[in-house]
Amino acid sequence: MNTELLQGMIDIVFKGNLLYLSPFLFLLMVILFADRIIGLIYDSISGGTGRGRY
């Protein structure tokens, strides 16, 4: 029964609301990993010398 309840909740959330949740999840992912993305861009522009920032 626990699996059926979980499956029902997943169906309700992602069946009709995935269109609205996708941009929010993408924005959240960008905010969470912005520091790593900026570091990657900086290392690629500076020649990848690897100053040991992390």
Buried (B, 14 or more C-beta within 10 A) or exposed (E): EEEEEEEEEEEEEEEEEEEEEEEEEEEEEEEEEEEEEEEEEEBEEEEEEEEEEE
